[in-house]
Amino acid sequence: MSSASSIISSTFSRASTHALSFSSASSISSPFSGLLHVDRHGFLKSSHRAGGPVLTSLPAWTTEDTSTNNPARIQARAREILGDLKVEFSAVALKGRISKVDPEPTPIPTVVIIVPDVPQPDLWYKAVRKIHRDLDPWLHGISVEIIEEKLYNGLYCFPVEQTHSIYSKWETIAKYILSNLNIQEWTSLQCWRYGSNCDRHLNPVTIIVEVLKTSTESFYTAAQTIRGLLEQFHEPNVDILFMKDGKQAPVEETKIAHPKACRGAVYSGVSLGIHDSSARTCTLGGLVQIRLPNISRWHTYGLTCFHAVWPPEGTRSEQLLKIRGAEDALSQWEYGPLKLTNPPSRIAQKILKVDQPSLGDIEQTIAAIDKNITAYRTKDFLELEAAKKAIDEGQDEWMPDSAVRLYEGMASHLRILEAARQPFATMRDNGTYFLGYVAAGSGLYRTRGTNAEDAVRMDWALINITPDRLQTEIHDGDIPCNQPFDSDATASPQFLLNPQLKVYPGMELYKTGRSIGTTRRQYNGLKSVNISRARKANGGSYILPTWEHSVSRSSIGEAFSETGDSGSWVYTARGEVFGMLNAGNMRLETASVSCIFDIFNDIKELTGASEVRIAPSLPFT
């Protein structure tokens, strides 16, 4: 491929990921409609956005740009050109732009120009080319982006209300689509109210099909086929949108751990790390208990996602791979379950070890504190420290009162930082971050259901917690019951199981996760179909559609989950657990949730337990 072809292909791919193919019966302008054109230099011209030579995919984050000390000069020249060309705009700013899905290594320095929602693709294209020609000599590598305000502000998923005619038909329609179209490159099938309006009811009901990021198809024919199916089901006003998959690739991103997390207790909503693996961090959802037949005693386990504690290839340490039978066991659990045995699986005890907090989060916290300590121990501070020490030792040294007060204030702050560092360093050095091992789990690609059309993917792991971490006195009043981790010391509800719990479209649900703490979302009554590719034990792969509950963000601008939140429990304001978060979608800003009752039923089946419950208040009985 030539250099020009590569540039065109790259820009076109990023610009079209959020809208590969769109079909609507409405004449109202949509942020997904219109044609795209990319010139040989990588500049985009479209009905809702123009720019280049490097544009992010959508949605994107906007950050402060630090590539120049004089952004005002650049912004002023861009405004001057826009004025000369009579381009109406509401804002011009030099910013950093970075894709939310598969983000660039560093933000792209971009002159972002927000314009009214009135398409003028030819004029916009002329403006971005002129602005780039003028500004590139001032800041080499700069990009220019003109974007409609509605597209810049974001696209929103809202639950479809029960009163809409498609609500009662969705499951039948979805099954009909899955059985009548080629889904080899699909990754999900969903139905939401989706669009750029903050008022949910003004966004059209839309069937959203996600496809592989590597796909090169337009899916125009598939969209028209679905349009025909909707006509048969008397749903002609439902929109259809194909887009690239919005799941974020697993990456290791450490976070600052809360001071309470290093006190030795077991915390729901705090990070878990895979021992001897560089795999990403996840979250401990909460504590559950099982009781085996004819045994009165309950046994306590931590519950999280199996995919989050199973070390994938490429993340396994040399030490782990040297364990005899490790690779065979990991391969076995990829396709089948890890069953609870007595005595416990010896190989699982060796290769499915779990830490809390994750070692990565502990080291990141120590590094952040060390950075602050280094910033305080400046040359001036060291001189003051040496003078104060000399005075204390009786040497002939003098410091003015102002210098003494300055030193004592700085020294006091350093003592606070060093005191904050000490428990994390102690936990790291003595290994007490080790939480336990996975005693039983679903495996990666197991499903439950009476047939393939009703399959629900199982994704859970029971962590056998080391006795030292479950001692009642360790909790010291921090967690008087099994509840979400509360870093702000405000009241959190105790987790509980309500067999009569009824969820409905738009119902607010909460989750407490390692990455962004406690957040809320709205439940979508229409289940989504996740389409994954499971590897066959003898090679190759097969398509695995599974039905999943899903949630969307509860309010504009509020995120629900990020990488590392898998395993978080999803619950009501009263603490009633509905399910467990297993995946997030950065493009749609939605998340999929496994129902807690499905998980508990599967736990019973694989462990032989007669009862499974959410762990009650400590002490356990």
Sequence and secondary structure as in RCSB ss.txt:
>XXXX:A:sequence
MSSASSIISSTFSRASTHALSFSSASSISSPFSGLLHVDRHGFLKSSHRAGGPVLTSLPAWTTEDTSTNNPARIQ
ARAREILGDLKVEFSAVALKGRISKVDPEPTPIPTVVIIVPDVPQPDLWYKAVRKIHRDLDPWLHGISVEIIEEK
LYNGLYCFPVEQTHSIYSKWETIAKYILSNLNIQEWTSLQCWRYGSNCDRHLNPVTIIVEVLKTSTESFYTAAQT
IRGLLEQFHEPNVDILFMKDGKQAPVEETKIAHPKACRGAVYSGVSLGIHDSSARTCTLGGLVQIRLPNISRWHT
YGLTCFHAVWPPEGTRSEQLLKIRGAEDALSQWEYGPLKLTNPPSRIAQKILKVDQPSLGDIEQTIAAIDKNITA
YRTKDFLELEAAKKAIDEGQDEWMPDSAVRLYEGMASHLRILEAARQPFATMRDNGTYFLGYVAAGSGLYRTRGT
NAEDAVRMDWALINITPDRLQTEIHDGDIPCNQPFDSDATASPQFLLNPQLKVYPGMELYKTGRSIGTTRRQYNG
LKSVNISRARKANGGSYILPTWEHSVSRSSIGEAFSETGDSGSWVYTARGEVFGMLNAGNMRLETASVSCIFDIF
NDIKELTGASEVRIAPSLPFT
>XXXX:A:secstr
  HHHHHHHHHHHHHHTT SEEE S  S  TT S EEE TTS EEESSEEEESS   SSEEEEE  S S HHHHH
HHHHHHHHHTT   SEEEEEEEEESSS  SS EEEEEEEE SS  HHHHHHHHHHHHHHHTTTSTT EEEEEEHH
HHH  EEE   TTSTTTTTHHHHHHHHHHHS  TTEEEEEEEEEES SSGGGS EEEEEEE TT     HHHHHH
HHHHHHHTT TT EEEEEE  B           GGGGSS   BTSEEEETTB    EE  EEEEEE TT    EE
EEEE STTTS  TTSB HHHHTSTTHHHHHHHHHHS B   SS  HHHHHHSEEESS HHHHHHHHHHHHHHHHH
HS HHHHHHHHHHHHHHTT S    HHHHHHHHHHHHHHHHHHHHHHHHHHHHHHTTTEEEEEEEE  SS EESS
SGGG EE   EEEEE HHHH HHHHTTS SSS B  TT       B  TT    TT EEEEEETTTEEEEEEEEE
EEEEEEEEEE TTSSEEEEEEEEEEEEESSTT     TT TT EEE TT BEEEEEEEEETTTTEEEEEEHHHHH
HHHHHHH  SEEEE  SSS  
